Amino acid sequence: MISYLLAGAAEEPVSLAEAKAFLRLDADAEDGLVTTLIAAARLHVEAVTGRALVTQSWRLVLDAWPADGTVTVPVSPLIAVAAIRVFDEQDDEHEVALDGLQVEPGRVLLPDPAVLPVLRRRLAVEIDYDAGYGEPAAVPADLKRALLALVAHWFEQRDVAVAEAVAPAGFDRLVAGYRQVRL
């Protein structure tokens, strides 16, 4: 299973103005740095939790059609499935109708295809989907707080080696309820 980003976040879950207010910055001299820190903090929160904070488009590639028809998506919360394609032995692409598709939190129950072509051995199924909380206003407050805490920590610790400045105290508690547990 391979998953990759098709279209990233169109906007950040925290605005420059919100971050500057949190940092108690009035001047514009540090705006470039703060903007960069916001994006880096979002990516860090997303990596730690396995969740997209704002809407993003992803592609999941599987070697075979799942026997039970169930696919767990690696990035949540799952908003919708945009397309499903399969590739036959001649590498021809076939669209799979989304009729009968069921979307549940974190997983997709694929439709029972009437007839599937003989699929190629590797990378035979592509599922395009959207994940995230949607608009920045829909992002849970504790995830926004974790993001702002990272921005502030990294802003204050910019002279420290990256390994020593990764996360501030309390960050793990803020994101703990959002971590995905894989069995």
CORPE-V781086 format. One line per field, one symbol per residue. burial: 1 if it has 24 or more other ideal C-beta (glycine too) atoms within 12 Angstrom, else 0. A space follows every 50 residues. Layout:
# CORPE-V781086
burial=???
This chain:
# CORPE-V781086
burial=00100000100111010111011000000000011011111111110111 11111111111100110000111111111011111110000001010000 10100011111000010011000111111111100100110011111111 111110000000000011001001100101000
